[in-house]
Amino acid sequence: MNQEGKEVKYLYKEPSHHFWLNDKEIINNGFHQDPVTGENVRGYFRFVDNGTGIAKEKYFDAPNGHITLHKNNEWILTDTYSIDGYIYLYMYHIPAKKIVPLCKLAFKLGGKLYLDNPGIFRVDLHPRFTPDGKKVCIDSTHEGFGRQIYLIDISKIIVNPPS
């Protein structure tokens, strides 16, 4: 869309939980057609801003999650919503096409484990890398103290990626 609100361009269907790779490409988590198999699957896909709305590449199958990209453009960091009372945090190494699990956290409010979505009291991890790319910062309630902020050191993983 231009500054006057005209020339609106279609990027892809139902955008949600996305991250710009550069000025022309975006990563999105959603139900999209796999460019290789033609199947409609949920996962992380790369789109090019060319007006087709068709994914150029599927990175991996995954449930819905918040996404961010490491500054070296080799790692996707994401989470899940609650799955049977637990939220998962993991990274995906794009060159090796491998998932690296970081943690499985209980979803607790007031010390109680919630197996289902607690509605307005839900706390998503909203993971993000620190500016130096050596740590991950998350919001969590896994210790039962309400929303807290946690830092996870990933520096050894970044310098020793899977092959």
BELWO-V121055 format. One record per backbone hydrogen bond with DSSP energy under -0.5 kcal/mol. CO is the residue of the C=O (numbers start at 1). NH is the residue of the N-H. E is the energy in kcal/mol with one decimal. If there is no record, write none. Layout:
CO/NH/E ; CO/NH/E
This chain:
2/5/-2.0 ; 6/2/-2.9 ; 16/29/-0.9 ; 17/29/-1.4 ; 19/27/-3.1 ; 24/49/-3.4 ; 25/21/-2.2 ; 25/22/-1.4 ; 26/47/-3.0 ; 27/19/-2.2 ; 28/30/-0.6 ; 28/45/-2.7 ; 30/32/-0.8 ; 30/43/-1.8 ; 32/41/-2.5 ; 34/38/-2.4 ; 39/34/-3.5 ; 39/41/-0.8 ; 41/32/-2.5 ; 42/62/-1.2 ; 43/30/-2.1 ; 43/45/-0.5 ; 44/59/-3.0 ; 44/60/-0.9 ; 45/28/-2.4 ; 45/47/-0.5 ; 46/56/-2.9 ; 46/57/-1.3 ; 47/26/-2.2 ; 48/50/-2.3 ; 57/46/-3.0 ; 57/59/-0.6 ; 60/44/-2.7 ; 64/81/-0.7 ; 66/79/-0.8 ; 68/77/-2.8 ; 70/73/-2.3 ; 74/94/-2.8 ; 75/70/-2.6 ; 76/92/-2.7 ; 77/68/-1.7 ; 78/90/-2.4 ; 82/84/-0.5 ; 83/86/-1.1 ; 85/107/-3.0 ; 86/83/-3.3 ; 87/105/-3.0 ; 88/80/-1.0 ; 89/102/-2.8 ; 89/103/-1.8 ; 90/78/-2.5 ; 91/100/-3.5 ; 92/76/-2.5 ; 92/94/-0.8 ; 93/97/-1.8 ; 93/98/-1.3 ; 98/93/-3.2 ; 99/101/-0.5 ; 100/91/-2.5 ; 103/89/-2.6 ; 105/87/-2.8 ; 106/108/-1.0 ; 107/114/-2.9 ; 109/112/-1.9 ; 112/109/-2.1 ; 113/115/-0.6 ; 115/85/-0.7 ; 118/121/-1.4 ; 119/122/-2.0 ; 122/124/-0.5 ; 125/139/-2.4 ; 128/137/-3.1 ; 130/133/-2.1 ; 134/154/-2.4 ; 134/155/-1.0 ; 135/130/-2.3 ; 136/152/-2.8 ; 137/128/-1.6 ; 138/150/-2.6 ; 140/148/-2.2 ; 141/144/-2.3 ; 148/140/-2.1 ; 150/138/-2.3 ; 152/136/-2.4 ; 152/154/-0.5 ; 154/157/-0.6 ; 154/158/-2.2 ; 155/159/-1.8 ; 156/160/-0.9
